[in-house]
Amino acid sequence: MKPKVKNEKKRKGVIQIALSGDLTLKYHKELSSIFNSIDVTSEVIELRLDQPSAIDLSFLQMLAAYRTERKRKGKLLYVSALLSEADEKLISRTGFSPLLSDHELVNNYVL
């Protein structure tokens, strides 16, 4: 299943986005398009990975690069994830857990 942006809500300089579907190298063009379509002027983006059907290291590297680029521009990206146990283990074993463990703003996530 292609990646999907389920919902997008804006409030006072914050964009909330939920991604689902296949978050893998197979759909790198679609994922790149999704990241490129996000309003770059927003100071804060809250991104939730909402039970993706698949996730791989390519997506995690893309997400890490996107976060680094936003940080370089003085903007914030908070990420949370609702993942299967297998995906959580993959992320833990590969050292990407800190990328998906932002809880500061996610507690107020409204979708």
N, CA, C and O atoms as a GROMACS GRO file, in nm:
protein
  444
    1MET      N    1   0.084  -0.117   0.000
    1MET     CA    2   0.000   0.000   0.000
    1MET      C    3   0.089   0.124   0.000
    1MET      O    4   0.180   0.135   0.082
    2LYS      N    5   0.063   0.215  -0.090
    2LYS     CA    6   0.141   0.338  -0.098
    2LYS      C    7   0.130   0.417   0.032
    2LYS      O    8   0.031   0.406   0.104
    3PRO      N    9   0.232   0.497   0.061
    3PRO     CA   10   0.225   0.583   0.180
    3PRO      C   11   0.109   0.681   0.168
    3PRO      O   12   0.075   0.729   0.060
    4LYS      N   13   0.048   0.710   0.283
    4LYS     CA   14  -0.063   0.804   0.286
    4LYS      C   15  -0.043   0.907   0.396
    4LYS      O   16   0.006   0.876   0.504
    5VAL      N   17  -0.081   1.029   0.364
    5VAL     CA   18  -0.092   1.132   0.466
    5VAL      C   19  -0.237   1.128   0.509
    5VAL      O   20  -0.325   1.172   0.435
    6LYS      N   21  -0.262   1.076   0.629
    6LYS     CA   22  -0.399   1.057   0.672
    6LYS      C   23  -0.471   1.187   0.703
    6LYS      O   24  -0.583   1.211   0.657
    7ASN      N   25  -0.408   1.270   0.780
    7ASN     CA   26  -0.469   1.397   0.820
    7ASN      C   27  -0.361   1.503   0.831
    7ASN      O   28  -0.244   1.474   0.857
    8GLU      N   29  -0.403   1.624   0.809
    8GLU     CA   30  -0.311   1.735   0.830
    8GLU      C   31  -0.391   1.845   0.896
    8GLU      O   32  -0.491   1.892   0.843
    9LYS      N   33  -0.346   1.886   1.013
    9LYS     CA   34  -0.413   1.995   1.084
    9LYS      C   35  -0.310   2.101   1.117
    9LYS      O   36  -0.196   2.071   1.152
   10LYS      N   37  -0.352   2.225   1.106
   10LYS     CA   38  -0.263   2.336   1.137
   10LYS      C   39  -0.323   2.413   1.254
   10LYS      O   40  -0.444   2.434   1.263
   11ARG      N   41  -0.234   2.454   1.342
   11ARG     CA   42  -0.277   2.540   1.452
   11ARG      C   43  -0.158   2.622   1.500
   11ARG      O   44  -0.055   2.565   1.538
   12LYS      N   45  -0.169   2.748   1.498
   12LYS     CA   46  -0.070   2.841   1.554
   12LYS      C   47   0.074   2.799   1.526
   12LYS      O   48   0.151   2.777   1.620
   13GLY      N   49   0.111   2.788   1.401
   13GLY     CA   50   0.248   2.758   1.364
   13GLY      C   51   0.289   2.612   1.377
   13GLY      O   52   0.406   2.579   1.361
   14VAL      N   53   0.191   2.524   1.407
   14VAL     CA   54   0.219   2.382   1.422
   14VAL      C   55   0.138   2.305   1.318
   14VAL      O   56   0.017   2.326   1.304
   15ILE      N   57   0.205   2.215   1.247
   15ILE     CA   58   0.137   2.126   1.154
   15ILE      C   59   0.142   1.986   1.212
   15ILE      O   60   0.248   1.938   1.252
   16GLN      N   61   0.026   1.919   1.215
   16GLN     CA   62   0.019   1.782   1.263
   16GLN      C   63  -0.012   1.691   1.146
   16GLN      O   64  -0.108   1.714   1.072
   17ILE      N   65   0.070   1.588   1.129
   17ILE     CA   66   0.058   1.499   1.015
   17ILE      C   67   0.067   1.354   1.063
   17ILE      O   68   0.147   1.322   1.152
   18ALA      N   69  -0.014   1.266   1.004
   18ALA     CA   70  -0.006   1.123   1.031
   18ALA      C   71   0.026   1.050   0.901
   18ALA      O   72  -0.043   1.068   0.801
   19LEU      N   73   0.130   0.969   0.904
   19LEU     CA   74   0.168   0.888   0.788
   19LEU      C   75   0.136   0.742   0.815
   19LEU      O   76   0.157   0.692   0.925
   20SER      N   77   0.085   0.675   0.713
   20SER     CA   78   0.060   0.532   0.723
   20SER      C   79   0.094   0.469   0.589
   20SER      O   80   0.142   0.536   0.497
   21GLY      N   81   0.068   0.340   0.577
   21GLY     CA   82   0.098   0.270   0.453
   21GLY      C   83   0.238   0.212   0.455
   21GLY      O   84   0.294   0.188   0.561
   22ASP      N   85   0.293   0.190   0.337
   22ASP     CA   86   0.423   0.128   0.319
   22ASP      C   87   0.531   0.236   0.319
   22ASP      O   88   0.547   0.308   0.221
   23LEU      N   89   0.604   0.246   0.428
   23LEU     CA   90   0.708   0.348   0.444
   23LEU      C   91   0.843   0.281   0.418
   23LEU      O   92   0.922   0.258   0.511
   24THR      N   93   0.869   0.250   0.291
   24THR     CA   94   0.988   0.175   0.254
   24THR      C   95   1.053   0.234   0.129
   24THR      O   96   0.999   0.324   0.065
   25LEU      N   97   1.169   0.181   0.096
   25LEU     CA   98   1.243   0.223  -0.022
   25LEU      C   99   1.160   0.210  -0.149
   25LEU      O  100   1.175   0.288  -0.243
   26LYS      N  101   1.073   0.112  -0.153
   26LYS     CA  102   0.988   0.091  -0.271
   26LYS      C  103   0.912   0.218  -0.309
   26LYS      O  104   0.890   0.243  -0.427
   27TYR      N  105   0.874   0.296  -0.211
   27TYR     CA  106   0.795   0.417  -0.235
   27TYR      C  107   0.873   0.544  -0.202
   27TYR      O  108   0.816   0.643  -0.156
   28HIS      N  109   1.005   0.542  -0.225
   28HIS     CA  110   1.086   0.658  -0.189
   28HIS      C  111   1.043   0.784  -0.263
   28HIS      O  112   1.052   0.894  -0.206
   29LYS      N  113   0.998   0.773  -0.387
   29LYS     CA  114   0.954   0.893  -0.460
   29LYS      C  115   0.830   0.954  -0.397
   29LYS      O  116   0.820   1.076  -0.382
   30GLU      N  117   0.735   0.870  -0.360
   30GLU     CA  118   0.613   0.919  -0.295
   30GLU      C  119   0.646   0.981  -0.159
   30GLU      O  120   0.592   1.086  -0.124
   31LEU      N  121   0.734   0.915  -0.083
   31LEU     CA  122   0.772   0.968   0.048
   31LEU      C  123   0.844   1.101   0.034
   31LEU      O  124   0.819   1.195   0.111
   32SER      N  125   0.934   1.110  -0.061
   32SER     CA  126   1.004   1.236  -0.085
   32SER      C  127   0.905   1.346  -0.121
   32SER      O  128   0.919   1.459  -0.075
   33SER      N  129   0.807   1.313  -0.203
   33SER     CA  130   0.704   1.410  -0.241
   33SER      C  131   0.625   1.456  -0.120
   33SER      O  132   0.592   1.574  -0.107
   34ILE      N  133   0.593   1.363  -0.030
   34ILE     CA  134   0.520   1.398   0.092
   34ILE      C  135   0.602   1.496   0.175
   34ILE      O  136   0.551   1.599   0.219
   35PHE      N  137   0.729   1.464   0.198
   35PHE     CA  138   0.814   1.553   0.278
   35PHE      C  139   0.829   1.689   0.210
   35PHE      O  140   0.828   1.792   0.278
   36ASN      N  141   0.842   1.690   0.080
   36ASN     CA  142   0.859   1.816   0.007
   36ASN      C  143   0.732   1.900   0.005
   36ASN      O  144   0.739   2.022  -0.013
   37SER      N  145   0.616   1.838   0.024
   37SER     CA  146   0.490   1.911   0.020
   37SER      C  147   0.452   1.973   0.154
   37SER      O  148   0.358   2.053   0.161
   38ILE      N  149   0.523   1.937   0.259
   38ILE     CA  150   0.491   1.992   0.392
   38ILE      C  151   0.530   2.139   0.395
   38ILE      O  152   0.636   2.177   0.345
   39ASP      N  153   0.447   2.219   0.454
   39ASP     CA  154   0.469   2.364   0.464
   39ASP      C  155   0.599   2.391   0.538
   39ASP      O  156   0.608   2.374   0.660
   40VAL      N  157   0.699   2.434   0.465
   40VAL     CA  158   0.831   2.456   0.524
   40VAL      C  159   0.838   2.581   0.611
   40VAL      O  160   0.935   2.599   0.685
   41THR      N  161   0.739   2.667   0.604
   41THR     CA  162   0.742   2.788   0.685
   41THR      C  163   0.694   2.763   0.828
   41THR      O  164   0.716   2.846   0.916
   42SER      N  165   0.631   2.650   0.851
   42SER     CA  166   0.583   2.618   0.985
   42SER      C  167   0.701   2.597   1.079
   42SER      O  168   0.799   2.530   1.044
   43GLU      N  169   0.692   2.655   1.197
   43GLU     CA  170   0.799   2.642   1.295
   43GLU      C  171   0.808   2.500   1.352
   43GLU      O  172   0.918   2.453   1.383
   44VAL      N  173   0.694   2.433   1.366
   44VAL     CA  174   0.690   2.301   1.430
   44VAL      C  175   0.606   2.206   1.345
   44VAL      O  176   0.498   2.241   1.298
   45ILE      N  177   0.658   2.086   1.328
   45ILE     CA  178   0.582   1.978   1.264
   45ILE      C  179   0.576   1.864   1.363
   45ILE      O  180   0.678   1.821   1.416
   46GLU      N  181   0.456   1.814   1.388
   46GLU     CA  182   0.436   1.694   1.469
   46GLU      C  183   0.396   1.583   1.373
   46GLU      O  184   0.289   1.589   1.311
   47LEU      N  185   0.481   1.484   1.360
   47LEU     CA  186   0.461   1.376   1.265
   47LEU      C  187   0.437   1.246   1.342
   47LEU      O  188   0.515   1.209   1.429
   48ARG      N  189   0.327   1.180   1.309
   48ARG     CA  190   0.297   1.051   1.371
   48ARG      C  191   0.297   0.943   1.265
   48ARG      O  192   0.231   0.956   1.162
   49LEU      N  193   0.372   0.836   1.290
   49LEU     CA  194   0.370   0.719   1.204
   49LEU      C  195   0.257   0.631   1.259
   49LEU      O  196   0.268   0.574   1.368
   50ASP      N  197   0.151   0.621   1.183
   50ASP     CA  198   0.027   0.560   1.232
   50ASP      C  199   0.012   0.418   1.179
   50ASP      O  200  -0.049   0.395   1.075
   51GLN      N  201   0.068   0.324   1.252
   51GLN     CA  202   0.063   0.182   1.219
   51GLN      C  203   0.094   0.154   1.072
   51GLN      O  204   0.010   0.101   0.999
   52PRO      N  205   0.215   0.191   1.028
   52PRO     CA  206   0.250   0.166   0.888
   52PRO      C  207   0.246   0.016   0.858
   52PRO      O  208   0.276  -0.067   0.944
   53SER      N  209   0.209  -0.018   0.735
   53SER     CA  210   0.205  -0.159   0.696
   53SER      C  211   0.346  -0.215   0.683
   53SER      O  212   0.365  -0.336   0.698
   54ALA      N  213   0.444  -0.129   0.656
   54ALA     CA  214   0.585  -0.168   0.651
   54ALA      C  215   0.670  -0.045   0.673
   54ALA      O  216   0.631   0.067   0.640
   55ILE      N  217   0.787  -0.067   0.729
   55ILE     CA  218   0.882   0.042   0.752
   55ILE      C  219   1.022  -0.018   0.736
   55ILE      O  220   1.046  -0.132   0.775
   56ASP      N  221   1.114   0.058   0.679
   56ASP     CA  222   1.250   0.006   0.664
   56ASP      C  223   1.353   0.115   0.695
   56ASP      O  224   1.318   0.230   0.723
   57LEU      N  225   1.479   0.075   0.690
   57LEU     CA  226   1.586   0.167   0.725
   57LEU      C  227   1.596   0.285   0.630
   57LEU      O  228   1.637   0.394   0.670
   58SER      N  229   1.559   0.265   0.505
   58SER     CA  230   1.563   0.376   0.409
   58SER      C  231   1.471   0.488   0.453
   58SER      O  232   1.508   0.605   0.448
   59PHE      N  233   1.351   0.454   0.496
   59PHE     CA  234   1.258   0.556   0.544
   59PHE      C  235   1.313   0.623   0.668
   59PHE      O  236   1.308   0.746   0.680
   60LEU      N  237   1.367   0.545   0.761
   60LEU     CA  238   1.420   0.603   0.885
   60LEU      C  239   1.536   0.698   0.855
   60LEU      O  240   1.548   0.802   0.920
   61GLN      N  241   1.620   0.664   0.758
   61GLN     CA  242   1.728   0.753   0.719
   61GLN      C  243   1.674   0.880   0.655
   61GLN      O  244   1.727   0.989   0.678
   62MET      N  245   1.569   0.867   0.574
   62MET     CA  246   1.507   0.983   0.512
   62MET      C  247   1.448   1.074   0.620
   62MET      O  248   1.461   1.197   0.614
   63LEU      N  249   1.382   1.014   0.717
   63LEU     CA  250   1.323   1.090   0.826
   63LEU      C  251   1.430   1.160   0.909
   63LEU      O  252   1.413   1.276   0.947
   64ALA      N  253   1.539   1.091   0.937
   64ALA     CA  254   1.649   1.152   1.012
   64ALA      C  255   1.710   1.270   0.936
   64ALA      O  256   1.741   1.373   0.995
   65ALA      N  257   1.725   1.253   0.805
   65ALA     CA  258   1.779   1.363   0.723
   65ALA      C  259   1.683   1.481   0.721
   65ALA      O  260   1.727   1.596   0.727
   66TYR      N  261   1.554   1.454   0.712
   66TYR     CA  262   1.454   1.561   0.712
   66TYR      C  263   1.459   1.637   0.845
   66TYR      O  264   1.452   1.760   0.847
   67ARG      N  265   1.470   1.564   0.954
   67ARG     CA  266   1.477   1.629   1.086
   67ARG      C  267   1.604   1.715   1.095
   67ARG      O  268   1.598   1.827   1.146
   68THR      N  269   1.715   1.664   1.048
   68THR     CA  270   1.841   1.738   1.051
   68THR      C  271   1.830   1.866   0.969
   68THR      O  272   1.876   1.972   1.012
   69GLU      N  273   1.770   1.857   0.853
   69GLU     CA  274   1.754   1.975   0.767
   69GLU      C  275   1.665   2.080   0.834
   69GLU      O  276   1.695   2.199   0.830
   70ARG      N  277   1.555   2.036   0.896
   70ARG     CA  278   1.468   2.131   0.967
   70ARG      C  279   1.543   2.196   1.083
   70ARG      O  280   1.533   2.316   1.106
   71LYS      N  281   1.619   2.115   1.156
   71LYS     CA  282   1.694   2.169   1.270
   71LYS      C  283   1.796   2.272   1.223
   71LYS      O  284   1.815   2.375   1.288
   72ARG      N  285   1.861   2.245   1.109
   72ARG     CA  286   1.958   2.339   1.053
   72ARG      C  287   1.893   2.474   1.022
   72ARG      O  288   1.957   2.578   1.032
   73LYS      N  289   1.765   2.469   0.985
   73LYS     CA  290   1.692   2.592   0.952
   73LYS      C  291   1.623   2.653   1.074
   73LYS      O  292   1.549   2.751   1.061
   74GLY      N  293   1.648   2.597   1.193
   74GLY     CA  294   1.589   2.650   1.314
   74GLY      C  295   1.443   2.610   1.334
   74GLY      O  296   1.370   2.675   1.408
   75LYS      N  297   1.401   2.505   1.270
   75LYS     CA  298   1.263   2.457   1.279
   75LYS      C  299   1.263   2.323   1.353
   75LYS      O  300   1.366   2.257   1.361
   76LEU      N  301   1.147   2.284   1.407
   76LEU     CA  302   1.137   2.162   1.486
   76LEU      C  303   1.055   2.055   1.415
   76LEU      O  304   0.961   2.085   1.341
   77LEU      N  305   1.092   1.930   1.438
   77LEU     CA  306   1.017   1.814   1.392
   77LEU      C  307   1.007   1.717   1.508
   77LEU      O  308   1.108   1.664   1.554
   78TYR      N  309   0.886   1.693   1.555
   78TYR     CA  310   0.861   1.594   1.660
   78TYR      C  311   0.798   1.473   1.595
   78TYR      O  312   0.708   1.486   1.512
   79VAL      N  313   0.845   1.354   1.633
   79VAL     CA  314   0.797   1.231   1.572
   79VAL      C  315   0.752   1.135   1.680
   79VAL      O  316   0.818   1.119   1.783
   80SER      N  317   0.638   1.071   1.657
   80SER     CA  318   0.592   0.961   1.741
   80SER      C  319   0.547   0.849   1.649
   80SER      O  320   0.527   0.870   1.530
   81ALA      N  321   0.532   0.730   1.706
   81ALA     CA  322   0.497   0.618   1.620
   81ALA      C  323   0.411   0.516   1.692
   81ALA      O  324   0.436   0.483   1.808
   82LEU      N  325   0.310   0.468   1.622
   82LEU     CA  326   0.232   0.352   1.664
   82LEU      C  327   0.276   0.240   1.572
   82LEU      O  328   0.238   0.236   1.455
   83LEU      N  329   0.357   0.147   1.626
   83LEU     CA  330   0.420   0.046   1.543
   83LEU      C  331   0.390  -0.095   1.594
   83LEU      O  332   0.354  -0.115   1.710
   84SER      N  333   0.405  -0.190   1.504
   84SER     CA  334   0.395  -0.330   1.544
   84SER      C  335   0.516  -0.365   1.630
   84SER      O  336   0.616  -0.292   1.631
   85GLU      N  337   0.508  -0.474   1.702
   85GLU     CA  338   0.619  -0.517   1.786
   85GLU      C  339   0.744  -0.546   1.702
   85GLU      O  340   0.855  -0.513   1.744
   86ALA      N  341   0.726  -0.606   1.585
   86ALA     CA  342   0.839  -0.636   1.496
   86ALA      C  343   0.908  -0.508   1.449
   86ALA      O  344   1.030  -0.501   1.445
   87ASP      N  345   0.828  -0.406   1.414
   87ASP     CA  346   0.886  -0.279   1.369
   87ASP      C  347   0.958  -0.209   1.484
   87ASP      O  348   1.063  -0.148   1.464
   88GLU      N  349   0.902  -0.216   1.604
   88GLU     CA  350   0.968  -0.157   1.720
   88GLU      C  351   1.102  -0.223   1.747
   88GLU      O  352   1.199  -0.156   1.782
   89LYS      N  353   1.108  -0.355   1.730
   89LYS     CA  354   1.234  -0.427   1.750
   89LYS      C  355   1.337  -0.385   1.645
   89LYS      O  356   1.454  -0.365   1.677
   90LEU      N  357   1.294  -0.373   1.519
   90LEU     CA  358   1.384  -0.329   1.412
   90LEU      C  359   1.443  -0.193   1.446
   90LEU      O  360   1.564  -0.172   1.435
   91ILE      N  361   1.358  -0.102   1.486
   91ILE     CA  362   1.404   0.034   1.516
   91ILE      C  363   1.497   0.035   1.636
   91ILE      O  364   1.596   0.108   1.638
   92SER      N  365   1.466  -0.045   1.736
   92SER     CA  366   1.552  -0.054   1.853
   92SER      C  367   1.689  -0.112   1.818
   92SER      O  368   1.791  -0.059   1.861
   93ARG      N  369   1.691  -0.220   1.742
   93ARG     CA  370   1.817  -0.286   1.705
   93ARG      C  371   1.906  -0.198   1.617
   93ARG      O  372   2.028  -0.209   1.621
   94THR      N  373   1.845  -0.110   1.539
   94THR     CA  374   1.922  -0.027   1.447
   94THR      C  375   1.962   0.109   1.506
   94THR      O  376   2.031   0.187   1.440
   95GLY      N  377   1.919   0.136   1.628
   95GLY     CA  378   1.959   0.260   1.693
   95GLY      C  379   1.876   0.383   1.658
   95GLY      O  380   1.915   0.495   1.691
   96PHE      N  381   1.763   0.363   1.592
   96PHE     CA  382   1.679   0.477   1.554
   96PHE      C  383   1.571   0.510   1.658
   96PHE      O  384   1.489   0.599   1.634
   97SER      N  385   1.570   0.442   1.771
   97SER     CA  386   1.467   0.468   1.872
   97SER      C  387   1.456   0.615   1.913
   97SER      O  388   1.345   0.665   1.926
   98PRO      N  389   1.569   0.685   1.933
   98PRO     CA  390   1.556   0.827   1.971
   98PRO      C  391   1.482   0.912   1.867
   98PRO      O  392   1.420   1.013   1.902
   99LEU      N  393   1.489   0.873   1.742
   99LEU     CA  394   1.420   0.947   1.636
   99LEU      C  395   1.269   0.943   1.654
   99LEU      O  396   1.199   1.036   1.614
  100LEU      N  397   1.218   0.836   1.714
  100LEU     CA  398   1.073   0.816   1.725
  100LEU      C  399   1.022   0.827   1.867
  100LEU      O  400   0.918   0.769   1.899
  101SER      N  401   1.091   0.899   1.952
  101SER     CA  402   1.049   0.902   2.092
  101SER      C  403   1.025   1.042   2.144
  101SER      O  404   1.059   1.072   2.259
  102ASP      N  405   0.968   1.128   2.062
  102ASP     CA  406   0.935   1.264   2.106
  102ASP      C  407   0.798   1.262   2.172
  102ASP      O  408   0.698   1.228   2.109
  103HIS      N  409   0.794   1.299   2.298
  103HIS     CA  410   0.666   1.296   2.369
  103HIS      C  411   0.620   1.435   2.411
  103HIS      O  412   0.509   1.450   2.463
  104GLU      N  413   0.702   1.536   2.392
  104GLU     CA  414   0.669   1.668   2.442
  104GLU      C  415   0.537   1.721   2.385
  104GLU      O  416   0.450   1.763   2.460
  105LEU      N  417   0.523   1.719   2.252
  105LEU     CA  418   0.404   1.774   2.189
  105LEU      C  419   0.303   1.666   2.152
  105LEU      O  420   0.185   1.696   2.133
  106VAL      N  421   0.347   1.544   2.141
  106VAL     CA  422   0.260   1.438   2.091
  106VAL      C  423   0.143   1.412   2.186
  106VAL      O  424   0.037   1.367   2.141
  107ASN      N  425   0.160   1.439   2.313
  107ASN     CA  426   0.050   1.418   2.406
  107ASN      C  427  -0.071   1.504   2.371
  107ASN      O  428  -0.183   1.471   2.411
  108ASN      N  429  -0.052   1.612   2.298
  108ASN     CA  430  -0.161   1.699   2.258
  108ASN      C  431  -0.207   1.673   2.115
  108ASN      O  432  -0.279   1.754   2.057
  109TYR      N  433  -0.166   1.562   2.058
  109TYR     CA  434  -0.196   1.530   1.919
  109TYR      C  435  -0.345   1.507   1.900
  109TYR      O  436  -0.404   1.423   1.968
  110VAL      N  437  -0.404   1.580   1.810
  110VAL     CA  438  -0.547   1.568   1.784
  110VAL      C  439  -0.567   1.537   1.636
  110VAL      O  440  -0.546   1.624   1.552
  111LEU      N  441  -0.608   1.416   1.605
  111LEU     CA  442  -0.639   1.378   1.468
  111LEU      C  443  -0.772   1.308   1.465
  111LEU      O  444  -0.818   1.267   1.358
   0.00000   0.00000   0.00000
